[in-house]
Amino acid sequence: MVITRASAAIWSLSAVAAGVLLTGCSGSVSVGNSEPKLSKDKLGATVAKKLAATTGQPTPDVTCPEDLVGKVGTTTRCTLTAGDGSTLGVSVTVTSVVDKQINFDIKADDTVTPAAK
């Protein structure tokens, strides 16, 4: 059976989502500002590394639209993009803040959005 490139990419993203949902994923980052805040670029890089470590897959491309404020319950939505342009939503929620360290959970969506044709 031949698997098309798009199907393989969707399977790969589905495997990432399943791996994150089954094993759970969390991160922690120390910041140096008076108000704990993690830049959107550093958040995207941290989420990508955690997803790769959790799933055993290569580090994906993850972008986040805004900085993550270190306040318990704060949530932001990031996007994981595959090489073929398909995407997977990722929620990041602050679980605790200890001094300047922001601890957060990462949860990938169940459904992949195929690339636009």
C-alpha positions in Angstrom: 0.0 0.0 0.0 1.3 3.4 -1.0 0.9 6.3 1.5 0.7 9.7 0.0 2.9 12.5 1.3 -0.1 14.4 2.8 -1.4 11.3 4.5 2.0 10.5 5.9 2.3 14.1 7.3 -1.2 13.9 8.7 -0.4 10.6 10.3 2.8 12.1 11.8 0.9 15.0 13.2 -1.8 12.7 14.5 0.9 10.6 16.2 2.2 13.8 17.8 -1.2 14.7 19.1 -1.9 11.1 20.4 1.5 11.0 22.1 0.9 14.3 23.8 -2.6 13.4 24.9 -1.6 9.9 26.2 1.6 10.9 28.0 0.8 14.5 29.0 3.4 17.2 28.6 4.5 20.1 30.7 7.2 22.6 30.7 8.9 25.0 32.9 10.9 28.2 32.2 12.6 30.7 34.4 12.3 34.4 33.4 14.1 37.4 34.6 11.5 40.2 34.5 9.8 41.6 37.6 6.5 40.3 36.1 7.0 36.7 34.9 6.4 36.6 31.2 7.7 34.2 28.5 8.2 35.7 25.0 6.2 34.1 22.3 9.4 33.0 20.5 10.9 31.3 23.5 7.5 29.7 24.3 7.2 28.3 20.8 10.7 26.9 21.0 10.1 25.3 24.4 6.8 23.8 23.3 8.4 22.3 20.2 11.3 20.8 22.3 8.8 19.3 24.8 6.6 17.8 22.1 9.6 16.3 20.4 10.9 14.8 23.6 7.4 13.4 24.5 6.7 11.9 21.1 10.1 10.8 20.0 9.6 12.8 16.8 11.8 15.5 15.3 11.4 19.0 16.7 8.4 20.5 15.0 7.8 24.1 13.9 5.7 25.7 16.6 4.6 29.4 16.6 2.7 31.2 19.4 0.8 34.4 18.8 1.6 36.1 22.1 3.8 36.1 25.1 2.8 33.9 28.0 2.0 35.8 31.2 3.0 34.0 34.4 -0.4 33.9 36.0 -2.0 30.6 36.9 -4.8 29.7 34.5 -3.5 31.9 31.6 -3.9 30.0 28.3 -2.6 30.7 24.8 -3.0 28.8 21.6 0.1 27.9 19.5 0.2 26.2 16.1 2.4 23.3 15.1 3.0 23.3 11.3 4.2 20.3 9.3 6.4 20.5 6.2 3.4 20.1 3.9 1.6 23.0 5.5 -0.9 21.0 7.6 -1.4 22.3 11.2 -2.2 21.2 14.6 -3.4 23.5 17.4 -1.6 23.3 20.8 -3.0 24.8 24.0 -0.5 26.0 26.7 -1.9 26.7 30.2 0.0 28.1 33.2 -0.2 25.7 36.1 1.9 27.5 38.6 4.5 30.3 39.1 7.2 29.9 41.6 9.4 33.0 42.0 10.3 33.7 38.3 9.6 30.2 37.0 6.5 29.6 34.9 5.2 26.0 34.9 2.8 25.1 32.2 0.9 22.1 30.6 0.8 21.5 26.8 -2.1 19.8 25.1 -2.3 19.2 21.3 -5.7 19.1 19.6 -7.2 15.8 18.4 -7.7 16.9 14.8 -5.1 18.0 12.2 -6.1 20.8 9.7 -4.9 19.7 6.2 -2.8 22.2 4.2 -4.8 24.5 1.9 -4.7 23.3 -1.7 
